């Protein structure tokens, strides 16, 4: 049976937009279907940027400033028109998959058929199985976003965040800038457990220096009411009073109801996909938040582009996650590509760990931002296995990503000329540090060679 499209992308997310544009650039016929108006700006991004701009101004309320910042930030975030400029057919309305002479979907009253479908919608977060977690003062991040836009209600002063990932880190810092008292409960584990331990500890210490309390010593076991508007949180043998509890955990989620007819395979409360991002239905692919894990735009965009290419051309190209750079958008950010120190040492016990502080970087001193670390994991031959940057120059992570993807060795990066004063000097300093370590191993041989050459000099 003839079909209308080469690919139909479903989901009002930035990943959906990226997938539709990537497929349309190949001159395939592409449709992008959403159940609501898509925007490129994520609530956490708007909250983070808004909290940076707000200042304490006499005679101007915090909420008034917030509304001004919000209206400015939302301008230009319409994603549909951008996709349409690439030739994407955009449709908005109630979405429903069905089997009618083969797989198809309806958008409102319109029936659409395609060779392949790509799922990029936002799943619904599931509340963890904790006693009392269903109380009205327990919010998800979308609910928090709605509350922050209300003018008829005072913002909560004391906020507790349950989570240990990037969402918890970014949200805690934004709320702290807005003058809130913030407590982060990691659930008994480390903050940012998937990241390099040294870099994560530096970021945690910085957050605590801002006045953010972080409890990593136990799990939340019960949520109790404290009067009419507050909560008491039981964490093992400790209790915390708070106005609201915000769930900011990556992981547990449920699929939208309109995917039920597809009978897609799920694992650990997330959608199952293989290496080419193909679901259990061969002509249905998925990317972005549906796959679980970190909700970071750069990761979702990379997934979207690979999934779109595989869906349009029926390829089976896998996504190499260790090649993708990403940043946890704290302030200063924590950027990463490749392996952590623990992973690198498991892969190669002889790996060398190079650390370069920003205190020796002229630009960092000029910017009054000497706090920072560039950590690079290198094999003996100079092959870069991973890089972690905590500081204002998170953009440098792309140079290390290129080195990992193209096999450029650290000594080659060191030979590049770097403008001064710039943060890029940090890369040159790391390369020189590695060269010094190599020379130090053969120090006796080098000194003997220079000594003999001096003796023969006339």
C-alpha positions as CSV (number, residue, x, y, z in Angstrom):
1,X,0.0,0.0,0.0
2,X,1.3,3.5,-0.9
3,X,2.2,5.7,2.0
4,X,2.1,9.5,2.4
5,X,5.5,10.1,4.1
6,X,9.0,8.6,4.4
7,X,9.0,9.5,8.1
8,X,6.5,10.8,10.6
9,X,8.0,12.2,13.9
10,X,5.7,12.2,16.9
11,X,6.4,14.5,19.9
12,X,6.4,18.1,20.9
13,X,10.0,18.1,22.1
14,X,13.3,19.6,20.9
15,X,14.4,16.1,20.0
16,X,11.3,15.8,17.7
17,X,12.2,19.0,16.0
18,X,15.8,17.9,15.5
19,X,14.7,14.6,14.0
20,X,12.2,16.2,11.6
21,X,14.8,18.7,10.4
22,X,17.5,16.1,10.0
23,X,15.3,13.9,7.9
24,X,13.9,16.7,5.8
25,X,17.5,17.8,4.9
26,X,17.8,14.5,3.0
27,X,14.8,15.6,0.8
28,X,12.6,12.9,2.3
29,X,9.0,13.7,2.8
30,X,8.6,14.3,6.6
31,X,5.8,15.1,8.9
32,X,6.1,16.3,12.5
33,X,3.0,15.6,14.6
34,X,2.4,17.0,18.1
35,X,-0.4,16.9,20.6
36,X,0.4,20.4,21.8
37,X,2.3,23.5,20.7
38,X,6.0,22.6,20.7
39,X,8.6,25.0,22.1
40,X,12.4,24.7,21.9
41,X,12.9,26.1,25.4
42,X,12.8,23.6,28.2
43,X,11.3,24.7,31.6
44,X,14.6,24.0,33.3
45,X,16.5,26.1,30.8
46,X,14.0,29.0,31.2
47,X,14.2,28.8,34.9
48,X,18.0,28.7,34.9
49,X,18.4,31.7,32.5
50,X,15.6,33.6,34.3
51,X,17.3,33.2,37.7
52,X,20.5,34.5,36.4
53,X,18.9,37.8,35.2
54,X,16.8,38.6,38.3
55,X,18.4,41.0,40.7
56,X,17.3,42.6,44.0
57,X,15.7,45.9,42.9
58,X,14.1,48.3,45.3
59,X,10.4,48.7,44.6
60,X,10.3,45.9,42.0
61,X,8.9,42.5,43.2
62,X,10.6,39.3,42.5
63,X,7.5,38.0,40.7
64,X,7.3,41.1,38.5
65,X,10.9,40.7,37.4
66,X,10.3,37.0,36.8
67,X,7.3,37.7,34.5
68,X,9.4,40.2,32.5
69,X,12.2,37.7,32.1
70,X,9.7,34.9,31.2
71,X,7.9,36.9,28.5
72,X,11.3,37.8,27.0
73,X,12.6,34.3,27.1
74,X,9.5,32.8,25.5
75,X,9.7,35.0,22.5
76,X,11.1,33.2,19.5
77,X,10.7,29.7,21.0
78,X,8.1,28.6,18.5
79,X,9.6,25.5,17.0
80,X,6.9,24.6,14.4
81,X,7.7,27.5,12.0
82,X,11.4,26.6,12.1
83,X,10.7,23.0,11.1
84,X,8.3,24.2,8.4
85,X,11.1,26.3,6.9
86,X,12.9,23.1,6.1
87,X,9.9,21.6,4.3
88,X,8.5,19.6,7.2
89,X,4.7,19.1,7.2
90,X,3.6,20.1,10.7
91,X,0.4,18.9,12.2
92,X,-1.0,19.5,15.7
93,X,-3.9,17.7,17.3
94,X,-4.9,14.6,19.3
95,X,-2.7,11.7,18.2
96,X,-3.8,8.1,18.0
97,X,-2.0,5.0,16.5
98,X,-4.2,2.3,14.9
99,X,-4.0,-0.7,12.7
100,X,-6.1,0.0,9.6
101,X,-4.8,-1.9,6.6
102,X,-1.4,-1.6,8.2
103,X,0.0,0.8,10.9
104,X,-1.1,4.4,10.6
105,X,-1.9,7.3,12.9
106,X,-4.6,9.9,13.1
107,X,-4.1,13.6,14.0
108,X,-7.5,14.9,14.7
109,X,-9.5,13.8,11.7
110,X,-6.5,13.3,9.4
111,X,-5.2,9.8,8.6
112,X,-1.4,9.6,8.0
113,X,0.6,6.7,6.7
114,X,4.4,6.4,6.6
115,X,7.2,3.9,5.9
116,X,8.7,4.7,9.4
117,X,7.7,6.5,12.6
118,X,9.9,8.1,15.1
119,X,8.7,8.6,18.7
120,X,10.1,11.7,20.4
121,X,7.4,12.6,22.9
122,X,7.7,13.5,26.6
123,X,6.8,10.6,28.9
124,X,4.9,11.1,32.1
125,X,7.1,11.0,35.2
126,X,6.2,8.3,37.7
127,X,6.2,9.1,41.4
128,X,8.5,6.8,43.4
129,X,6.9,4.2,45.7
130,X,7.2,6.2,48.9
131,X,4.5,6.5,51.6
132,X,2.6,9.8,51.4
133,X,4.2,10.8,48.0
134,X,0.8,11.6,46.6
135,X,0.3,14.7,48.8
136,X,-0.6,17.9,47.0
137,X,2.7,19.6,48.0
138,X,4.6,17.0,46.1
139,X,5.3,18.3,42.6
140,X,6.9,17.2,39.4
141,X,9.1,19.6,37.4
142,X,6.2,20.5,35.0
143,X,4.0,21.2,38.1
144,X,6.7,23.4,39.6
145,X,6.9,25.3,36.3
146,X,3.2,26.0,36.4
147,X,3.3,27.2,40.0
148,X,6.1,29.6,39.2
149,X,4.0,31.3,36.6
150,X,1.0,32.0,39.0
151,X,0.7,35.5,40.4
152,X,-2.0,34.8,42.8
153,X,0.1,32.6,45.1
154,X,3.3,33.2,47.0
155,X,6.2,31.1,45.9
156,X,7.3,28.4,48.4
157,X,10.3,29.6,50.5
158,X,11.6,26.1,51.5
159,X,12.0,23.6,48.6
160,X,13.3,20.1,48.8
161,X,14.4,18.3,45.6
162,X,14.5,14.5,45.3
163,X,17.1,13.4,42.8
164,X,20.8,12.9,42.1
165,X,21.1,13.8,38.4
166,X,21.5,16.9,36.3
167,X,17.9,18.0,36.7
168,X,18.3,18.1,40.5
169,X,21.6,20.0,40.2
170,X,20.3,22.6,37.8
171,X,17.0,23.1,39.6
172,X,18.6,23.5,43.0
173,X,21.0,26.2,41.8
174,X,18.2,28.1,40.0
175,X,15.9,28.1,43.0
176,X,18.7,29.1,45.3
177,X,19.4,32.2,43.1
178,X,15.7,33.1,43.4
179,X,16.3,33.3,47.2
180,X,14.7,30.0,48.1
181,X,16.0,27.7,50.8
182,X,17.0,24.4,49.0
183,X,17.6,20.9,50.2
184,X,18.6,18.1,47.8
185,X,17.9,14.5,48.8
186,X,19.9,12.1,46.6
187,X,18.1,9.0,47.8
188,X,21.0,7.5,49.7
189,X,23.6,7.7,46.9
190,X,26.1,10.1,45.5
191,X,25.3,13.3,43.6
192,X,25.8,12.7,39.9
193,X,26.8,9.0,40.3
194,X,27.3,8.6,36.5
195,X,29.9,11.3,36.4
196,X,33.6,11.4,37.2
197,X,33.9,11.3,41.0
198,X,36.5,14.1,41.3
199,X,34.5,16.5,39.0
200,X,31.2,15.7,40.7
201,X,32.7,16.3,44.2
202,X,34.0,19.7,43.1
203,X,30.6,20.7,41.8
204,X,28.9,19.4,45.0
205,X,31.2,21.5,47.1
206,X,30.5,24.5,45.0
207,X,26.7,24.0,45.5
208,X,27.1,23.6,49.2
209,X,29.1,26.8,49.2
210,X,26.1,28.6,47.7
211,X,24.0,27.5,50.7
212,X,22.4,24.4,49.1
213,X,22.0,21.5,51.6
214,X,22.7,18.1,50.1
215,X,21.9,14.9,52.0
216,X,23.5,11.7,50.6
217,X,23.2,9.6,53.7
218,X,19.8,7.9,53.4
219,X,16.6,7.3,51.4
220,X,13.4,9.2,51.8
221,X,11.0,6.7,53.5
222,X,7.8,8.8,54.2
223,X,6.2,12.1,53.5
224,X,4.0,13.4,56.3
225,X,1.7,16.5,56.5
226,X,2.9,19.3,58.8
227,X,0.0,21.6,59.3
228,X,-2.0,22.6,56.3
229,X,0.7,23.7,53.9
230,X,4.0,22.1,54.9
231,X,5.5,18.6,54.8
232,X,7.7,16.6,57.1
233,X,10.1,14.3,55.2
234,X,11.5,11.2,57.0
235,X,15.0,10.3,55.8
236,X,16.1,7.2,57.9
237,X,16.3,8.6,61.4
238,X,16.2,12.3,60.3
239,X,13.3,14.6,59.6
240,X,13.1,17.7,57.4
241,X,10.4,20.4,57.2
242,X,9.7,21.8,53.8
243,X,7.0,23.7,51.9
244,X,7.1,21.5,48.8
245,X,8.9,18.4,47.5
246,X,9.9,18.4,43.9
247,X,10.6,15.1,42.1
248,X,13.6,15.5,39.8
249,X,14.7,12.0,39.3
250,X,15.8,10.6,35.9
251,X,14.3,7.2,35.3
252,X,10.8,6.0,36.2
253,X,8.3,7.0,33.6
254,X,5.2,5.8,31.8
255,X,4.5,5.9,28.0
256,X,1.7,8.1,26.6
257,X,-1.6,6.3,26.4
258,X,-1.9,6.6,22.7
259,X,1.2,4.2,22.3
260,X,-0.7,1.4,23.9
261,X,-1.9,-0.2,20.5
262,X,1.7,-0.6,19.5
263,X,2.5,-3.1,22.3
264,X,6.1,-1.8,22.4
265,X,8.6,-3.6,24.6
266,X,9.6,-1.8,27.8
267,X,12.5,-2.5,30.3
268,X,12.8,-1.0,33.7
269,X,10.0,1.5,33.1
270,X,11.5,2.9,29.9
271,X,11.1,2.1,26.2
272,X,13.4,-0.6,24.9
273,X,15.4,0.1,21.8
274,X,18.4,-1.6,20.1
275,X,21.7,0.0,19.1
276,X,20.2,1.7,16.0
277,X,17.4,3.1,18.2
278,X,14.8,0.8,16.8
279,X,11.9,-0.4,19.0
280,X,10.4,-3.9,19.1
281,X,8.4,-2.8,16.1
282,X,10.9,-2.7,13.1
283,X,9.5,0.4,11.5
284,X,9.2,2.4,14.7
285,X,12.2,4.2,16.2
286,X,12.6,6.3,19.3
287,X,14.8,9.0,20.8
288,X,15.0,11.5,23.6
289,X,13.3,11.3,27.0
290,X,11.5,8.1,26.1
291,X,14.7,6.2,26.4
292,X,15.3,7.2,30.1
293,X,18.7,8.4,31.4
294,X,19.8,12.0,31.4
295,X,17.4,14.6,30.0
296,X,20.1,16.7,28.3
297,X,19.3,18.4,24.9
298,X,22.6,17.6,23.2
299,X,22.1,13.8,24.0
300,X,18.5,13.9,22.8
301,X,19.5,15.8,19.6
302,X,22.3,13.2,18.8
303,X,19.8,10.4,19.3
304,X,17.3,12.2,17.1
305,X,19.7,12.6,14.2
306,X,20.9,9.0,14.2
307,X,17.4,7.6,14.6
308,X,16.1,9.8,11.8
309,X,18.9,8.7,9.4
310,X,18.3,5.0,10.3
311,X,14.5,5.4,9.8
312,X,14.7,7.2,6.5
313,X,17.4,5.0,4.9
314,X,16.6,1.8,6.8
315,X,20.2,1.8,8.1
316,X,21.4,0.1,11.3
317,X,24.1,2.7,12.4
318,X,24.5,2.6,16.2
319,X,24.8,5.7,18.3
320,X,28.2,5.8,20.0
321,X,27.4,7.6,23.3
322,X,31.0,7.9,24.4
323,X,31.6,10.2,21.3
324,X,28.9,12.7,22.3
325,X,29.9,15.7,24.4
326,X,27.4,17.1,26.9
327,X,27.2,19.5,29.7
328,X,25.4,19.6,33.0
329,X,24.3,23.3,32.9
330,X,25.2,24.3,36.4
331,X,27.1,27.5,37.0
332,X,29.9,26.9,36.3
333,X,29.0,24.0,34.0
334,X,30.3,20.4,34.2
335,X,31.1,19.2,30.7
336,X,32.1,15.6,29.7
337,X,33.0,13.4,26.8
338,X,34.2,9.8,26.9
339,X,35.0,7.6,29.9
340,X,35.3,8.5,33.6
341,X,38.6,7.8,35.4
342,X,37.2,4.5,36.9
343,X,35.9,3.4,33.4
344,X,39.2,4.3,31.8
345,X,41.3,2.4,34.3
346,X,39.1,-0.7,33.7
347,X,39.7,-0.3,30.0
348,X,43.4,0.3,30.3
349,X,45.2,0.0,33.7
350,X,48.1,2.0,32.3
351,X,45.9,5.1,31.5
352,X,47.4,8.4,32.6
353,X,45.3,11.0,34.5
354,X,46.1,14.6,33.7
355,X,44.7,17.5,35.8
356,X,45.0,21.1,35.0
357,X,43.7,23.9,37.2
358,X,42.3,27.1,35.8
359,X,44.5,29.0,38.2
360,X,47.3,29.0,35.6
361,X,45.1,30.3,32.8
362,X,45.4,34.0,32.2
363,X,41.8,34.3,30.9
364,X,40.4,32.7,33.9
365,X,42.2,35.2,36.1
366,X,41.0,38.1,34.0
367,X,37.4,36.8,34.3
368,X,37.9,36.4,38.0
369,X,36.9,32.7,37.6
370,X,40.0,30.8,38.7
371,X,37.8,27.9,40.1
372,X,37.9,25.1,37.5
373,X,39.5,21.9,36.5
374,X,40.3,20.2,33.2
375,X,40.8,16.4,33.7
376,X,41.9,14.3,30.7
377,X,42.4,10.5,30.6
378,X,45.1,9.5,28.1
379,X,46.7,6.2,27.0
380,X,50.4,5.9,26.7
381,X,50.4,6.7,23.0
382,X,48.4,9.9,23.5
383,X,44.9,8.5,22.7
384,X,42.3,10.5,24.6
385,X,39.8,8.2,26.4
386,X,37.8,10.9,28.2
387,X,37.8,14.5,29.3
388,X,35.9,16.3,32.1
389,X,35.9,20.1,32.4
390,X,34.3,21.9,35.4
391,X,34.5,25.7,34.9
392,X,33.5,28.5,32.6
393,X,35.2,27.1,29.5
394,X,32.9,24.1,29.0
395,X,32.9,24.8,25.2
396,X,36.4,23.3,25.1
397,X,34.9,19.8,25.6
398,X,34.1,19.9,21.8
399,X,37.9,19.8,21.0
400,X,38.3,16.7,23.1
401,X,35.2,15.2,21.5
402,X,36.7,15.7,18.1
403,X,39.9,14.1,19.2
404,X,38.0,11.0,20.5
405,X,35.9,10.8,17.3
406,X,38.7,11.3,14.8
407,X,41.5,9.6,16.7
408,X,43.5,12.8,17.2
409,X,46.2,12.3,19.9
410,X,46.9,14.7,22.7
411,X,50.4,15.5,21.4
412,X,48.7,16.7,18.2
413,X,46.4,19.0,20.2
414,X,49.4,20.4,21.9
415,X,51.0,21.4,18.6
416,X,48.1,23.6,17.7
417,X,48.6,27.3,18.2
418,X,46.2,28.9,20.7
419,X,45.2,32.5,20.9
420,X,46.1,34.2,24.1
421,X,44.6,35.1,26.5
422,X,41.9,32.4,26.0
423,X,40.6,29.5,27.9
424,X,42.0,27.3,25.1
425,X,45.4,27.6,26.7
426,X,44.2,25.0,29.2
427,X,44.3,22.3,26.4
428,X,47.9,23.3,25.6
429,X,48.8,23.1,29.3
430,X,47.4,19.6,29.6
431,X,49.3,18.5,26.5
432,X,52.6,20.0,27.9
433,X,51.9,18.2,31.2
434,X,51.6,14.9,29.4
435,X,54.9,15.5,27.5
436,X,56.7,16.3,30.8
437,X,55.5,13.0,32.2
438,X,56.8,11.2,29.2
439,X,60.2,12.8,29.5
440,X,60.3,12.2,33.3
441,X,60.1,8.4,32.7
442,X,63.3,8.6,30.6
443,X,65.0,11.3,32.6
444,X,68.3,9.4,33.2
445,X,68.6,8.5,29.6
446,X,67.9,12.1,28.5
447,X,70.4,13.5,30.9
448,X,73.1,11.0,29.9
449,X,72.5,11.8,26.2
450,X,72.8,15.6,26.7
451,X,75.9,15.1,29.0
452,X,77.7,13.1,26.3
453,X,76.8,15.6,23.6
454,X,78.2,18.4,25.8
455,X,81.5,16.5,26.3
456,X,81.9,16.1,22.5
457,X,81.3,19.8,21.9
458,X,84.3,21.8,20.7
